[in-house]
Amino acid sequence: MSTQQSVTKTHPAKLALFWLYVIAPLTWGVVNTLLQAMKLFH
């Protein structure tokens, strides 16, 4: 039971940093793709 408690008590800052690390490259890829598409249509 003690191991499950430590998992639920994950530091919010660490969690936010992890999501930033995952979402930042993803959004950059999407934005980059959209920009390339805009260049093709213009």
N, C-alpha and C positions, 0 to 999 in steps of 0.2 A: 504493500500500500504506500510506503514511503517514497518509492520511485515514481509512482503515478503523481503524487503530490508535487514533486520537484518539476515534473513536466508541465503541469498546469500553472505552476508559479514561474513561468518563463518571463524574463525581464522584458517589459514593453518596448524599451529602447532597442534591445537586441532584435526583437521581432520586427519592429519598424525598419531597422537597418537591413534585415534579411529581405523584407518585401521590397524595399527600395532597390536592393541589389538585383532582385529578380525582375521587377517591373520597369526599372529605368532602361535597360538594354532593349526590352520588349517594345516599349513605347518609342524608343529611338528608331527601332527597325520599322515600325508602322509609319512614323512621321517621314522617315527617309523614303519609304516606298511611295507614299502619297506625293511627296515632292517630285520624285522621278516621274510619276504618272502625270502630274501637272505639266512638267516639261514636255512630255510627249504630246499632250493635247494642244499645247500652245504653239 
